[in-house]
Amino acid sequence: MPPEAAGRLRRDAAGLVAAVIQQHDTGEVLMLGWMDDEALHRTLTTGRVTFWSRSRQEYWRKGDTSGHRQHVRSVALDCDGDALLVRVDQEGAACHTGERTCFFTDLGAAVDGGSDPRDGETGTAEDERGGWA
């Protein structure tokens, strides 16, 4: 990792950074995992996504047991330095449930005709706190 990027990486108290995994050619968001410096190093040097498991307290390379490998196409750091976007070529399902993506549970607000939470009764206007009314 370039030194200037490493210096911008903002880790949480456990030394971890969120890694959003996205299918490189479709833009589909596949999953969210966690990386420490070593997991990121392994990801960048091997071309396969490696995570730090917060529950098992160990490294795991996606697909080693399931065969559902993630081949790295690119890694980007967000503007705040506290999240990574890892674009991959996904083999098979990304989710441990067997679903293609871990984001398969639709909460339904927009689907059920709900309004955009930023829309007030009279349209969209910022309130005095800078948020949407």
C-alpha positions in Angstrom: 0.0 0.0 0.0 1.4 3.4 -0.8 2.7 5.2 2.3 0.4 8.2 1.8 -2.7 5.9 1.7 -1.5 4.0 4.8 -1.2 7.3 6.6 -4.8 8.2 5.7 -6.3 4.9 6.9 -8.4 5.5 10.0 -8.9 2.4 12.0 -11.3 1.8 14.9 -10.3 1.1 18.5 -9.6 -2.6 17.5 -7.4 -1.5 14.6 -10.0 -2.5 12.0 -11.4 -0.8 9.0 -14.7 -1.7 7.2 -14.3 -3.2 3.7 -17.3 -3.0 1.4 -17.0 -5.7 -1.2 -18.5 -4.9 -4.7 -18.8 -6.9 -7.9 -16.4 -5.0 -10.2 -18.5 -5.2 -13.5 -22.1 -4.8 -12.2 -21.6 -2.6 -9.1 -23.6 -5.0 -7.0 -22.7 -4.7 -3.3 -21.9 -8.2 -2.1 -20.9 -7.9 1.6 -19.2 -6.0 4.3 -16.1 -7.4 6.1 -13.4 -6.1 8.4 -9.7 -5.7 7.8 -6.7 -4.9 9.9 -3.4 -3.9 8.3 -2.3 -7.5 7.8 -5.6 -8.5 6.2 -5.3 -5.5 3.8 -1.7 -6.4 3.1 -2.6 -10.0 2.3 -5.5 -8.8 0.1 -3.3 -6.4 -1.9 -0.4 -8.9 -2.3 -2.3 -12.1 -3.1 -5.2 -10.8 -5.2 -7.6 -12.7 -2.9 -9.7 -10.9 -0.3 -8.7 -11.6 3.3 -10.7 -10.5 6.3 -10.2 -10.4 10.0 -13.0 -12.3 11.8 -14.1 -10.4 14.8 -16.0 -13.4 16.2 -13.3 -16.0 15.6 -10.3 -13.6 16.1 -8.5 -15.0 13.1 -7.8 -14.3 9.5 -10.0 -15.9 6.8 -9.5 -15.8 3.1 -12.9 -15.7 1.4 -13.6 -18.9 -0.5 -10.9 -21.2 1.0 -13.6 -23.5 2.5 -16.6 -22.7 0.3 -14.9 -22.2 -3.0 -16.7 -18.9 -3.4 -13.5 -16.9 -4.0 -13.2 -13.2 -4.4 -10.5 -12.1 -6.9 -9.4 -8.5 -6.3 -9.7 -6.0 -9.2 -9.1 -2.8 -7.2 -9.1 -1.4 -3.7 -10.1 2.3 -3.0 -10.0 4.3 0.2 -13.0 6.5 1.0 -12.7 10.3 1.5 -12.7 10.0 5.3 -10.1 7.1 5.3 -12.4 4.9 7.4 -13.7 2.5 4.8 -12.4 0.5 1.9 -14.2 -0.3 -1.4 -12.8 -3.6 -2.7 -14.0 -4.4 -6.2 -13.8 -8.1 -7.0 -14.7 -10.8 -9.4 -16.9 -13.0 -7.2 -17.1 -16.8 -7.8 -20.4 -18.1 -6.6 -22.3 -16.7 -3.6 -20.7 -14.0 -1.5 -22.9 -14.7 1.6 -22.4 -17.6 3.9 -26.2 -18.3 3.6 -25.7 -19.2 -0.1 -27.2 -16.0 -1.3 -25.3 -14.0 -4.0 -25.1 -11.0 -1.7 -25.4 -10.5 2.0 -27.8 -7.7 1.4 -30.9 -9.8 0.4 -33.2 -8.7 3.2 -35.3 -5.8 1.9 -36.7 -3.6 4.6 -39.4 -2.5 2.2 -39.8 1.2 2.9 -39.4 2.4 -0.7 -40.9 -0.8 -2.1 -44.1 -0.3 -0.1 -44.6 3.2 -1.4 -43.0 4.8 1.6 -41.6 8.3 1.1 -38.0 9.3 1.0 -37.0 10.1 4.6 -35.6 13.4 3.4 -38.9 14.5 2.0 -41.0 16.7 4.3 -44.7 17.4 3.8 -43.8 20.4 1.6 -40.8 18.9 -0.2 -37.2 18.6 0.7 -35.7 21.3 2.8 -32.8 21.3 5.2 -33.6 22.0 8.8 -31.5 24.3 11.0 -29.2 21.4 12.0 -28.2 20.8 8.4 -30.3 17.6 8.1 -33.3 16.9 6.0 -36.7 17.8 7.4 
